[in-house]
Amino acid sequence: MPSSYKLSCAVWELTLACNLKCLHCGSTAGGRRAAELSTLEALDLCADLKRTGCLGVALMGGEPLLRADFFLVAARVRELGMELSVITNGTVAPEGVFGKLKKLEPRAVAVSLDAADPELHDRIRGAQGAFKKSRAFIERCLAEKLPVSVITTVHKLNLRELPKLRELLKGRGIAWQVQTAGAEGGRFSKEFLLDPEEFYSVGLFIEACRRQYPPEVLPVIGAHDLGYNSLLLKNVSLYEKWEGCQAGTAVAGIRSDGSVLGCLAINDDKYAEGNVRERSFYDIWNDPASFRYTRAFKKEQAGPNCAACPHAGVCKGGCSEMSLMKTGALHNDPYCFRSLEKDILKEELKNPLRALGLKLGGRAARGAGRLGRIFSGGREGT
């Protein structure tokens, strides 16, 4: 029997192969996984996603453009009527890539950009010249009128780059997603993880940007790992209210070897629900035993950081990836804005605020409806 849960987006790691060695890469991409899905298996999976009712597919890596059959798979996604997003590092540009992308009419072409300083970006990405190539890729996307987005992953090395990146992106018709680095990958040292004050300052930065600029000038959102039930700030993600971890309820992650997780950010075999080589994605998604940690969550399962919170029943203890990384358990995210405000909204918070050059005054201009349009590929009026 089909599940009552509707799959909004399948985030598909098309390959783990990558030409960069990014410090914060949660999957430590570089070489291909053993026995990645063949072209035929990938095309069959596209059909199975459609049968499941999937609305959109985000193709990522590694670096997805390194797969020779990328455009064949991407075209099948579109032929089946699903929306397509492409997540790339912007340093790989096969012949004719921009024309082919344009024909696909993607919802978004998202390019990773972690600093406005070329040297720092190259250091983070592990390759000299990466910044120059990524900037050129972004400029070409804009020239081709592709719906380009930028994804920035924040940690101690590039926290101060946020205002500079803002100046680089504003007024360009570029949607900006800000997320924070985790410690799942093999190249990232935990010493670079944001401390609570720094983490909260990222939320303040996004709020300040939204108050200062309308979405048409600077459409910016925080990713799933940022926020929740602040006493002072609006929800910094795309939606007005945090509705809890969407892993296995609205989104799913697919590794290049066919294994299925609720979210690829979790990156733990313990949370793999099956493999499409052994069981169809349709069967995995519709199995009542799948994704129990979100689908069957009860408030009583909330960890000590969340148990007493009045929002626990809906919030489900915050971001699953963040909770696991910080506490080793689900439903226990210690980096909730609501809890952080009680601990750190004191005099010492002024330092990260000054470091980021934040101004919280002025007219709020979030425009949730306009943000939704921009992040779904619309760029009119920018």
Phi, psi and chi 1 to 4 in degrees:
 res  aa     phi    psi   chi1   chi2   chi3   chi4
   1 MET       -  133.0  177.5 -179.1  -68.5      -
   2 PRO   -59.8  142.5  -23.4   33.5      -      -
   3 SER   -72.0  154.9  168.3      -      -      -
   4 SER   -77.1   -9.8   60.8      -      -      -
   5 TYR   -84.2  126.3  -65.7   97.9      -      -
   6 LYS   -97.6  127.3  -55.1  -57.5 -179.4 -176.4
   7 LEU   -82.8  105.3 -179.4   58.7      -      -
   8 SER   -76.8  -40.5  -64.9      -      -      -
   9 CYS  -150.9  132.3 -177.5      -      -      -
  10 ALA  -103.4  119.2      -      -      -      -
  11 VAL   -94.0  112.3 -177.4      -      -      -
  12 TRP  -114.2  113.5 -176.0   -6.0      -      -
  13 GLU   -76.8   96.5  173.6 -158.9  -88.7      -
  14 LEU   -67.4  -33.5 -161.5   56.9      -      -
  15 THR  -155.1  153.8 -179.5      -      -      -
  16 LEU   -93.6   -6.2 -164.1   59.5      -      -
  17 ALA   -62.9  138.6      -      -      -      -
  18 CYS  -152.9  145.1 -169.5      -      -      -
  19 ASN   -89.3   -5.8   58.3  -46.8      -      -
  20 LEU  -112.1  169.9  -58.1 -177.2      -      -
  21 LYS  -130.5   64.1  -57.7  -70.4 -177.1 -176.0
  22 CYS   -63.4  134.9  -56.9      -      -      -
  23 LEU   -59.0  -39.5  -69.3  177.9      -      -
  24 HIS   -95.1    6.3   55.8 -100.3      -      -
  25 CYS   -60.2  116.8  179.8      -      -      -
  26 GLY   -68.9  -22.6      -      -      -      -
  27 SER  -105.0    6.5   51.9      -      -      -
  28 THR    48.8   51.5  -38.3      -      -      -
  29 ALA   -65.0  155.5      -      -      -      -
  30 GLY   169.4  -69.6      -      -      -      -
  31 GLY   -94.7  159.0      -      -      -      -
  32 ARG   -65.4  151.9  -69.4  166.1   50.9   94.8
  33 ARG   -69.7  154.6  -72.1 -170.6 -168.0  -84.3
  34 ALA   -65.0  134.6      -      -      -      -
  35 ALA    55.3   55.2      -      -      -      -
  36 GLU   -67.6  156.6  -65.9 -168.5  -25.5      -
  37 LEU   -57.1  137.7  -63.9  179.3      -      -
  38 SER   -74.4  171.1   67.1      -      -      -
  39 THR   -57.9  -46.7  -60.6      -      -      -
  40 LEU   -61.7  -42.9 -178.6   58.2      -      -
  41 GLU   -64.2  -38.6  -71.9  173.4  -40.2      -
  42 ALA   -65.6  -41.4      -      -      -      -
  43 LEU   -66.9  -38.2  -64.6  176.4      -      -
  44 ASP   -63.7  -38.0  -74.3  -16.1      -      -
  45 LEU   -65.0  -37.5  177.5   54.1      -      -
  46 CYS   -56.6  -46.2  -69.9      -      -      -
  47 ALA   -64.6  -36.6      -      -      -      -
  48 ASP   -69.7  -36.5 -159.0   27.6      -      -
  49 LEU   -62.8  -41.9  -72.3  169.8      -      -
  50 LYS   -63.0  -43.2  177.9   63.0  176.4  179.8
  51 ARG   -60.9  -32.6 -179.0  167.1   71.5  111.9
  52 THR   -73.0  -16.7  -53.3      -      -      -
  53 GLY    97.3   16.2      -      -      -      -
  54 CYS   -62.2  133.4 -177.6      -      -      -
  55 LEU   -89.0  -33.2  -61.1  178.8      -      -
  56 GLY  -151.6  153.5      -      -      -      -
  57 VAL  -126.9  130.9  177.2      -      -      -
  58 ALA  -107.9  114.0      -      -      -      -
  59 LEU   -92.0  123.2  -63.9  178.4      -      -
  60 MET  -139.5 -171.7   60.9  174.4  -70.5      -
  61 GLY  -135.2 -148.3      -      -      -      -
  62 GLY    28.5 -145.0      -      -      -      -
  63 GLU  -119.3  106.1  172.0   48.6   53.5      -
  64 PRO   -61.8  -29.1   23.6  -34.6      -      -
  65 LEU   -72.2   -5.4  -67.1  175.4      -      -
  66 LEU   -79.3  -16.2  -71.9  177.1      -      -
  67 ARG   -79.2  126.3  -95.8 -165.5   73.2  137.8
  68 ALA   -62.0  -26.6      -      -      -      -
  69 ASP   -98.5   17.9   59.5    0.2      -      -
  70 PHE   -53.3  -50.5  169.6   81.9      -      -
  71 PHE   -71.5  -25.2  -76.6  103.1      -      -
  72 LEU   -67.3  -45.5 -171.5   60.4      -      -
  73 VAL   -67.9  -44.9  176.0      -      -      -
  74 ALA   -61.2  -40.1      -      -      -      -
  75 ALA   -64.8  -36.8      -      -      -      -
  76 ARG   -65.4  -39.1 -178.6   59.6   58.5   86.9
  77 VAL   -55.7  -47.2  169.4      -      -      -
  78 ARG   -70.9  -39.6  -64.1  -62.4  -71.4  124.9
  79 GLU   -59.2  -31.4  -71.9  165.2    5.6      -
  80 LEU   -83.7    0.0  -70.3  167.3      -      -
  81 GLY    86.6   13.7      -      -      -      -
  82 MET   -94.3  148.8  -65.0  179.9  -75.0      -
  83 GLU   -70.5  152.3  -69.8 -172.5  -34.2      -
  84 LEU  -126.0  130.7  171.9   71.3      -      -
  85 SER  -122.1  144.8  -61.7      -      -      -
  86 VAL  -122.0  126.6 -179.9      -      -      -
  87 ILE  -114.2  113.7  -56.6  172.4      -      -
  88 THR  -133.8  159.1  173.2      -      -      -
  89 ASN   -84.8   -6.5   60.0   41.5      -      -
  90 GLY    75.4   13.0      -      -      -      -
  91 THR  -108.6   -2.1   66.8      -      -      -
  92 VAL  -115.4  120.9  176.2      -      -      -
  93 ALA  -135.9   82.5      -      -      -      -
  94 PRO   -59.1  158.8  -18.7   30.2      -      -
  95 GLU   -56.6  130.5 -174.2  175.5   -7.5      -
  96 GLY    76.2   12.5      -      -      -      -
  97 VAL   -60.1  -40.1   61.6      -      -      -
  98 PHE   -72.9  -38.8  -61.0  102.1      -      -
  99 GLY   -64.5  -40.0      -      -      -      -
 100 LYS   -67.7  -39.8  -68.4  176.6 -179.1  177.7
 101 LEU   -63.0  -41.0  -75.8  172.1      -      -
 102 LYS   -62.4  -39.4 -162.6  168.5 -177.5  178.9
 103 LYS   -64.2  -28.8  -74.0 -178.6 -179.5  178.7
 104 LEU   -75.6  -15.7  -69.5  169.3      -      -
 105 GLU    48.4   60.9  -62.4 -177.4  -24.6      -
 106 PRO   -70.2  155.2   28.8  -35.6      -      -
 107 ARG   -66.9  -39.1  172.6  176.6  178.0  168.6
 108 ALA  -158.7  145.7      -      -      -      -
 109 VAL  -114.6  105.6  178.3      -      -      -
 110 ALA   -99.7  126.7      -      -      -      -
 111 VAL  -116.1  135.5 -178.1      -      -      -
 112 SER   -79.4  128.8  -58.9      -      -      -
 113 LEU  -143.7  114.9 -159.9   62.7      -      -
 114 ASP  -108.2   -3.1  -67.4  -41.4      -      -
 115 ALA  -163.8  152.4      -      -      -      -
 116 ALA   -84.7  -19.2      -      -      -      -
 117 ASP   -83.0  114.5  176.3    5.9      -      -
 118 PRO   -55.3  -41.5  -26.2   35.7      -      -
 119 GLU   -64.6  -41.2  -70.0 -173.7    8.5      -
 120 LEU   -69.1  -43.2  178.8   55.8      -      -
 121 HIS   -58.3  -45.1  176.8   84.9      -      -
 122 ASP   -63.3  -38.0  -70.3   -3.2      -      -
 123 ARG   -62.9  -46.2  175.9 -170.3  170.3 -167.0
 124 ILE   -64.1  -38.3  -67.2  169.1      -      -
 125 ARG   -85.1   -9.0  -67.8  -83.7  149.9 -177.5
 126 GLY    72.7   25.1      -      -      -      -
 127 ALA  -155.4  126.5      -      -      -      -
 128 GLN   -67.7  136.8 -171.6  171.9    2.5      -
 129 GLY    88.2    0.2      -      -      -      -
 130 ALA   -63.4  -41.3      -      -      -      -
 131 PHE   -60.8  -46.1  180.0   86.6      -      -
 132 LYS   -60.3  -43.4 -177.4  177.7  180.0  179.9
 133 LYS   -67.6  -42.5  -69.0  178.7 -179.8  178.1
 134 SER   -66.5  -41.0  -65.3      -      -      -
 135 ARG   -61.5  -42.7  -81.4  -66.8  -54.3  -83.1
 136 ALA   -64.7  -37.3      -      -      -      -
 137 PHE   -64.0  -44.6 -166.8  100.4      -      -
 138 ILE   -62.3  -45.0  -69.2  168.6      -      -
 139 GLU   -63.1  -38.3  -66.2  -59.1  -36.7      -
 140 ARG   -68.2  -39.4 -175.3   62.9 -174.1  -84.4
 141 CYS   -59.8  -43.4  -76.5      -      -      -
 142 LEU   -63.5  -41.8  -70.4  171.5      -      -
 143 ALA   -63.5  -33.0      -      -      -      -
 144 GLU   -86.4    2.2  -63.6  -71.1  -14.2      -
 145 LYS    60.1   35.6  -59.7 -169.3 -177.8  -55.0
 146 LEU   -81.8  146.7  -76.9  160.9      -      -
 147 PRO   -75.7   85.8   27.8  -33.5      -      -
 148 VAL   -88.2  140.6   62.1      -      -      -
 149 SER  -125.2  159.0  -59.3      -      -      -
 150 VAL  -121.4  134.7  160.5      -      -      -
 151 ILE  -112.2  125.6  -61.3  175.0      -      -
 152 THR  -117.7  126.2  -60.4      -      -      -
 153 THR  -103.3  119.3  -56.2      -      -      -
 154 VAL  -101.2  137.6 -174.7      -      -      -
 155 HIS  -151.2 -172.9   39.3   75.1      -      -
 156 LYS   -61.4  -29.9  -75.6 -176.5 -177.3  -66.8
 157 LEU   -69.2  -28.7  -67.3  174.4      -      -
 158 ASN  -127.5   12.2   64.8  -14.8      -      -
 159 LEU   -54.6  -42.6  175.5   62.4      -      -
 160 ARG   -72.9   -6.7  -68.1  172.8 -178.6  -96.1
 161 GLU   -80.9  -13.3  -71.3  -69.6  -59.5      -
 162 LEU   -57.0  -47.9  -71.2  176.9      -      -
 163 PRO   -62.2  -35.1  -23.2   35.4      -      -
 164 LYS   -69.4  -39.2  -59.7  172.8 -171.0  174.7
 165 LEU   -65.2  -38.4  -78.4  165.8      -      -
 166 ARG   -56.5  -45.2  175.4 -176.8   59.1 -160.2
 167 GLU   -65.8  -31.5  -63.9  -53.1  -56.1      -
 168 LEU   -71.4  -31.6 -163.7   67.4      -      -
 169 LEU  -101.1  -29.2  -60.1  176.9      -      -
 170 LYS   -63.6  142.4   71.4  179.8 -176.0 -178.5
 171 GLY    74.9   11.0      -      -      -      -
 172 ARG  -105.4   -3.8  -56.6  -65.5  -47.8  -78.0
 173 GLY    76.6   28.7      -      -      -      -
 174 ILE  -110.2  124.6  -61.0  172.2      -      -
 175 ALA   -80.5  136.0      -      -      -      -
 176 TRP  -120.7  121.5 -171.4   17.9      -      -
 177 GLN  -110.1  126.7  176.3  176.9  -59.5      -
 178 VAL  -109.1  127.9  179.5      -      -      -
 179 GLN  -133.8  169.5   59.1 -166.0   32.5      -
 180 THR  -113.3  151.5   61.9      -      -      -
 181 ALA   -76.2  145.0      -      -      -      -
 182 GLY  -108.3 -179.5      -      -      -      -
 183 ALA  -113.7   23.9      -      -      -      -
 184 GLU   -75.2  -28.7  -65.3   83.4    6.1      -
 185 GLY   -76.0  164.3      -      -      -      -
 186 GLY   -86.9   -4.9      -      -      -      -
 187 ARG  -109.2   -4.5  -67.0 -169.9  -72.5  -96.9
 188 PHE  -104.2  125.7 -167.6   76.0      -      -
 189 SER   -85.0  136.3  172.2      -      -      -
 190 LYS   -62.2  -18.2  -72.4 -171.9  175.9 -177.6
 191 GLU   -65.5  -17.3   67.7  178.4  -58.2      -
 192 PHE   -93.1   -3.1  -62.9  136.4      -      -
 193 LEU   -65.8  145.9  -69.5  172.5      -      -
 194 LEU   -68.0  138.1  -61.7  177.5      -      -
 195 ASP   -82.1  172.3   62.8   32.3      -      -
 196 PRO   -55.6  -43.0  -29.1   36.9      -      -
 197 GLU   -63.8  -42.5  -69.7   86.9   -8.4      -
 198 GLU   -66.2  -41.4  -68.2  166.4  -26.0      -
 199 PHE   -59.9  -46.3 -178.0   87.0      -      -
 200 TYR   -65.2  -34.6 -171.3   73.8      -      -
 201 SER   -65.6  -26.9   74.8      -      -      -
 202 VAL   -65.7  -41.8  175.7      -      -      -
 203 GLY   -62.0  -42.1      -      -      -      -
 204 LEU   -63.4  -37.6  -74.4  168.6      -      -
 205 PHE   -62.3  -46.0  174.1   80.9      -      -
 206 ILE   -62.9  -43.4  -65.0  171.7      -      -
 207 GLU   -60.7  -42.4  172.8   79.7   -7.4      -
 208 ALA   -63.9  -40.5      -      -      -      -
 209 CYS   -61.7  -41.6  -72.5      -      -      -
 210 ARG   -69.2  -31.7  -73.3 -179.0  168.6  179.8
 211 ARG   -75.1  -31.8  -67.4 -167.2 -179.0 -159.5
 212 GLN   -86.3  -31.8 -171.3  170.4   -0.2      -
 213 TYR  -127.2  136.7  -56.1  102.6      -      -
 214 PRO   -70.7  159.5   25.2  -33.8      -      -
 215 PRO   -56.1  -30.9  -25.4   34.6      -      -
 216 GLU   -67.9  -23.4  -70.6   78.2   10.1      -
 217 VAL   -92.5  -43.5  174.9      -      -      -
 218 LEU  -144.9   84.0 -173.9   67.5      -      -
 219 PRO   -76.6  108.4   25.4  -29.2      -      -
 220 VAL  -132.0  137.0   56.3      -      -      -
 221 ILE  -135.7  158.1   61.6  170.1      -      -
 222 GLY   -94.0  149.1      -      -      -      -
 223 ALA   -76.4 -176.5      -      -      -      -
 224 HIS   -61.6  -19.0   59.6  -88.9      -      -
 225 ASP   -88.2   -1.5   55.3   -7.9      -      -
 226 LEU  -110.8  128.5  -85.7  165.2      -      -
 227 GLY   115.3 -141.3      -      -      -      -
 228 TYR    91.5  112.7  -33.8  133.7      -      -
 229 ASN    52.2   41.4  -55.9  -54.1      -      -
 230 SER   -62.8  146.9  169.9      -      -      -
 231 LEU   -82.2  -13.3  -61.0  168.1      -      -
 232 LEU  -122.4  -33.4  -60.3  173.8      -      -
 233 LEU  -106.7  153.0  -49.2  178.2      -      -
 234 LYS   -74.7  162.9  -67.4 -174.0  176.8 -178.6
 235 ASN   -59.5  125.3 -173.3   19.1      -      -
 236 VAL   -83.3   -6.1  -61.0      -      -      -
 237 SER   -82.2 -168.4   70.6      -      -      -
 238 LEU   -69.4  -29.9 -177.1   57.9      -      -
 239 TYR  -103.1  160.3  -54.1  104.1      -      -
 240 GLU   -66.6  -30.0  -69.1  -74.5   -4.4      -
 241 LYS  -136.3  138.7 -176.3  179.5  178.6 -177.5
 242 TRP   -74.0  124.1  168.3 -109.1      -      -
 243 GLU  -108.2   17.3  -62.2  -69.4  -12.0      -
 244 GLY    93.0  166.6      -      -      -      -
 245 CYS   -55.9  129.6  177.5      -      -      -
 246 GLN   -93.7    2.2  -60.0  -64.6  -64.8      -
 247 ALA   -60.8  120.2      -      -      -      -
 248 GLY    80.3   -3.6      -      -      -      -
 249 THR  -111.9  -35.9   62.8      -      -      -
 250 ALA  -133.9  -19.6      -      -      -      -
 251 VAL  -130.8  160.3  -59.2      -      -      -
 252 ALA  -147.4  153.6      -      -      -      -
 253 GLY  -113.9  140.9      -      -      -      -
 254 ILE  -126.5  121.8  -54.1  167.9      -      -
 255 ARG   -80.1  162.2  -73.1  175.9  173.8  166.7
 256 SER   -67.2  -14.9   56.0      -      -      -
 257 ASP   -93.6    3.9   61.4    1.4      -      -
 258 GLY    96.5   -3.0      -      -      -      -
 259 SER   -74.9  146.8   55.3      -      -      -
 260 VAL  -116.7  129.0  176.1      -      -      -
 261 LEU  -126.5  163.6  -64.6   89.0      -      -
 262 GLY   -67.6  -34.5      -      -      -      -
 263 CYS  -151.4  129.7  173.8      -      -      -
 264 LEU   -67.3  -22.2  -71.5 -179.4      -      -
 265 ALA   -65.4  -26.4      -      -      -      -
 266 ILE   -65.4  -42.1  -66.4  176.0      -      -
 267 ASN    49.9   48.9 -163.4   27.7      -      -
 268 ASP  -137.8  121.7 -173.4  -24.6      -      -
 269 ASP   -56.2  -24.5  -68.8  -19.5      -      -
 270 LYS   -59.8  -26.8  176.4 -178.8  175.3 -178.0
 271 TYR  -103.6   14.2  -65.9   96.0      -      -
 272 ALA   -76.3  129.9      -      -      -      -
 273 GLU   -93.2   -6.1  -55.3  -70.3  -15.5      -
 274 GLY   151.8 -174.9      -      -      -      -
 275 ASN  -134.3  136.9 -169.1  -67.5      -      -
 276 VAL   -68.9  -11.8  -60.5      -      -      -
 277 ARG   -77.5  -23.3  -77.0 -174.2  168.1  129.1
 278 GLU  -103.0  -28.4  -60.0  164.0   -1.3      -
 279 ARG  -151.4  139.6 -159.0  161.6   53.8  125.7
 280 SER   -63.3  152.2   70.2      -      -      -
 281 PHE   -58.5  -39.1 -176.7   91.0      -      -
 282 TYR   -55.0  -45.6  178.1   90.6      -      -
 283 ASP   -69.5  -38.2  -73.3  -19.3      -      -
 284 ILE   -63.7  -47.3  -67.1  171.6      -      -
 285 TRP   -64.0  -38.5 -178.3  -98.0      -      -
 286 ASN   -90.3    0.4  -69.3  -57.2      -      -
 287 ASP   -73.3  122.7 -172.5  -19.3      -      -
 288 PRO   -60.1  -19.3  -21.9   32.7      -      -
 289 ALA   -86.4   -7.2      -      -      -      -
 290 SER   -80.9  147.8  -65.9      -      -      -
 291 PHE    54.0   41.4  -47.1  107.3      -      -
 292 ARG   -63.5  -27.5  -60.9  -72.7  -68.0  171.8
 293 TYR   -66.6  -22.4   58.8   96.8      -      -
 294 THR  -108.2  -43.0   49.4      -      -      -
 295 ARG   -68.0  -34.2  -68.4 -176.2  178.1 -177.2
 296 ALA  -108.1   18.6      -      -      -      -
 297 PHE   -61.9  138.3  171.2   78.5      -      -
 298 LYS  -125.3  147.2  -66.9 -174.8  172.2  116.1
 299 LYS   -53.9  -31.4 -174.6  176.8  178.8 -179.3
 300 GLU   -65.1  -16.1  -64.2   72.4   33.8      -
 301 GLN   -84.3   -8.0  -65.8  173.4  -75.5      -
 302 ALA   -61.9  138.8      -      -      -      -
 303 GLY   -75.1  178.6      -      -      -      -
 304 PRO   -60.6  -27.7   16.9  -29.6      -      -
 305 ASN   -71.8  -19.2  -69.8  -40.6      -      -
 306 CYS  -123.8  -13.4  -54.6      -      -      -
 307 ALA   -57.1  -37.9      -      -      -      -
 308 ALA   -89.4   -1.0      -      -      -      -
 309 CYS   -77.2  135.4  178.9      -      -      -
 310 PRO   -68.2  -13.6   23.0  -33.1      -      -
 311 HIS   -96.7    0.1  -60.5  -76.0      -      -
 312 ALA   -57.0  -37.8      -      -      -      -
 313 GLY   -62.4  -34.2      -      -      -      -
 314 VAL   -93.9  -41.3  174.1      -      -      -
 315 CYS   -68.0  -31.0 -179.9      -      -      -
 316 LYS    62.6   24.4  -58.7  178.5 -175.5  176.8
 317 GLY    82.2   23.2      -      -      -      -
 318 GLY    80.5 -158.0      -      -      -      -
 319 CYS   -70.3  126.0  170.4      -      -      -
 320 SER   -63.2  -42.2  -66.1      -      -      -
 321 GLU   -63.5  -45.1  179.2  -96.3  -20.2      -
 322 MET   -65.0  -41.5 -177.9   70.1   78.1      -
 323 SER   -62.4  -45.9 -177.8      -      -      -
 324 LEU   -64.5  -42.5  -75.1  168.6      -      -
 325 MET   -64.9  -41.8  178.4 -173.8   67.8      -
 326 LYS   -86.1  -30.9  -72.2  -67.6 -175.0 -178.4
 327 THR  -125.5  -10.8   70.4      -      -      -
 328 GLY    78.3    6.7      -      -      -      -
 329 ALA  -139.4  157.8      -      -      -      -
 330 LEU   -81.3  164.5  -68.7  166.5      -      -
 331 HIS    57.9   40.1  -42.4  -55.2      -      -
 332 ASN  -151.3   33.5 -164.7   38.1      -      -
 333 ASP   -63.6  114.6 -175.1   -8.5      -      -
 334 PRO   -81.0   -9.4   31.7  -34.5      -      -
 335 TYR   -99.7   37.4  -87.3   26.0      -      -
 336 CYS   -75.0  134.2  160.9      -      -      -
 337 PHE   -58.7  -40.0  -79.9  177.2      -      -
 338 ARG   -59.4  -45.0 -176.3 -177.2  179.5   88.5
 339 SER   -74.7  -35.7   61.0      -      -      -
 340 LEU   -64.0  -37.1  -70.7  177.5      -      -
 341 GLU   -61.9  -34.0  -75.9  163.8   -8.5      -
 342 LYS   -69.7  -27.6  -64.5  176.2 -178.9  178.0
 343 ASP   -96.2  -35.3  -64.7  -28.3      -      -
 344 ILE  -121.1   -1.6   65.7  171.9      -      -
 345 LEU   -78.2   69.2 -161.9   56.1      -      -
 346 LYS  -133.4 -168.6  -59.4  173.8 -176.8  176.0
 347 GLU   -58.9  -36.8 -171.7   68.9   18.6      -
 348 GLU   -67.5  -16.0   60.9  -95.6   32.4      -
 349 LEU   -68.8  -16.8 -171.3   58.0      -      -
 350 LYS   -65.7  -29.0  -67.9 -179.2 -179.4  178.1
 351 ASN   -63.0  -54.2  -69.8  -31.5      -      -
 352 PRO   -63.4  -30.0   14.9  -27.3      -      -
 353 LEU   -63.7  -46.1  -72.2  175.5      -      -
 354 ARG   -65.2  -39.0  -80.1 -160.3  -60.9  -92.4
 355 ALA   -60.5  -33.4      -      -      -      -
 356 LEU   -92.3   -6.2  -72.6  169.9      -      -
 357 GLY    65.5   40.8      -      -      -      -
 358 LEU   -82.0  146.4  -60.2  179.8      -      -
 359 LYS  -135.1  115.4  -66.6 -179.5 -179.2  178.1
 360 LEU   -93.2   -1.6  -77.5  176.1      -      -
 361 GLY   -77.4  175.7      -      -      -      -
 362 GLY    98.4  177.7      -      -      -      -
 363 ARG   -79.1  130.4  177.7  179.1   58.2   86.5
 364 ALA   -70.2  133.8      -      -      -      -
 365 ALA  -140.2   52.1      -      -      -      -
 366 ARG   -72.3  -52.9  -66.0 -176.4   67.6 -115.6
 367 GLY    60.3   71.7      -      -      -      -
 368 ALA   -56.8  -39.4      -      -      -      -
 369 GLY   -63.3  -41.6      -      -      -      -
 370 ARG   -69.3  -37.9  -72.8  175.6  -72.7  164.4
 371 LEU   -60.8  -43.0  -82.5  171.4      -      -
 372 GLY   -60.5  -40.6      -      -      -      -
 373 ARG   -64.8  -44.2  173.6  178.4   55.9   76.0
 374 ILE   -65.3  -43.8  -68.6  166.9      -      -
 375 PHE   -76.6   -9.0  -83.7   88.5      -      -
 376 SER   -96.1   10.7   66.4      -      -      -
 377 GLY   112.7  -15.6      -      -      -      -
 378 GLY   -74.7  134.6      -      -      -      -
 379 ARG  -131.5   12.7  -63.9  -68.8 -168.5  -84.5
 380 GLU   -60.4  141.6  -63.1   85.8   -9.6      -
 381 GLY    85.1    1.2      -      -      -      -
 382 THR   -89.4      -   54.7      -      -      -
